[in-house]
Amino acid sequence: MSLEYNKGLSFTSISCSGPNAAIVHYHPTETKNSPMKVNQIYLLDSGGQYYDGTTDVTRTFHFS
């Protein structure tokens, strides 16, 4: 697989869990962060920018 056409991230990746996973475009701050817990939903939203398009991939996980 070649990354020849990759220009980088299309946006800053979002990684959060629990109640923070319900916040649109969440980003951690000193007052809005929490450790991951095995019994909560984990959300990962990431994407890439390419010369011929943009990707946006969102995944949710539950570990228990």
N, C-alpha and C positions, 0 to 999 in steps of 0.2 A: 504494500500500500504506500503510495507516494503522498507526501504532504506538500507537494510543489505548489498547489493552488491555495493553500491555507494562509490566511492573513492574520490569524489570531482568534481570540475570543470575540463573540458577537455581543456579549454583555458580561458583567461580573457574575460569576456563578453564585447561586443561592444554596446554602446548606443549613438546614434548620430542623428542629424536632418539636414534638409536643404542640402546645398552643401557638408557638411561633410559626409552625408550618401552615397555619391558616392566614397568615398576614401576607398580602400581595406584595411582592418585591421586597421581602424582608431583608434586612441587614442588621447584624448585631451591633449593639451599643453597650455602654457600661451598665445601663439599666434594663435593656431588652435582650438578655442572653440567658441561656440555660444549658446545663449539661445534657447530653443525650441519655435517655433511659431506655432500657430494653423493652419496656411495655408501652412505648409511645411511637407514633408515626414519625418516620424520618423522611424528609423531602430533599431532593437534589435536583436543581434546575440549572442547566448549563447549555452552552451553544458555541458554535464556531462560525467564523466569517470566512467565506471562500470567494474567489473571483467570480464563480458562477452561481452563488447562492448563499443563503444563511441557514443555519440549523438552530433549532431550539428544542432541547430534549428535557422533559420533566419526568422524574421517576419518584414514586413513593414506595417506602419499604416498611414492613412491620416484622420485627424479629422474634416475637413470642407468640 
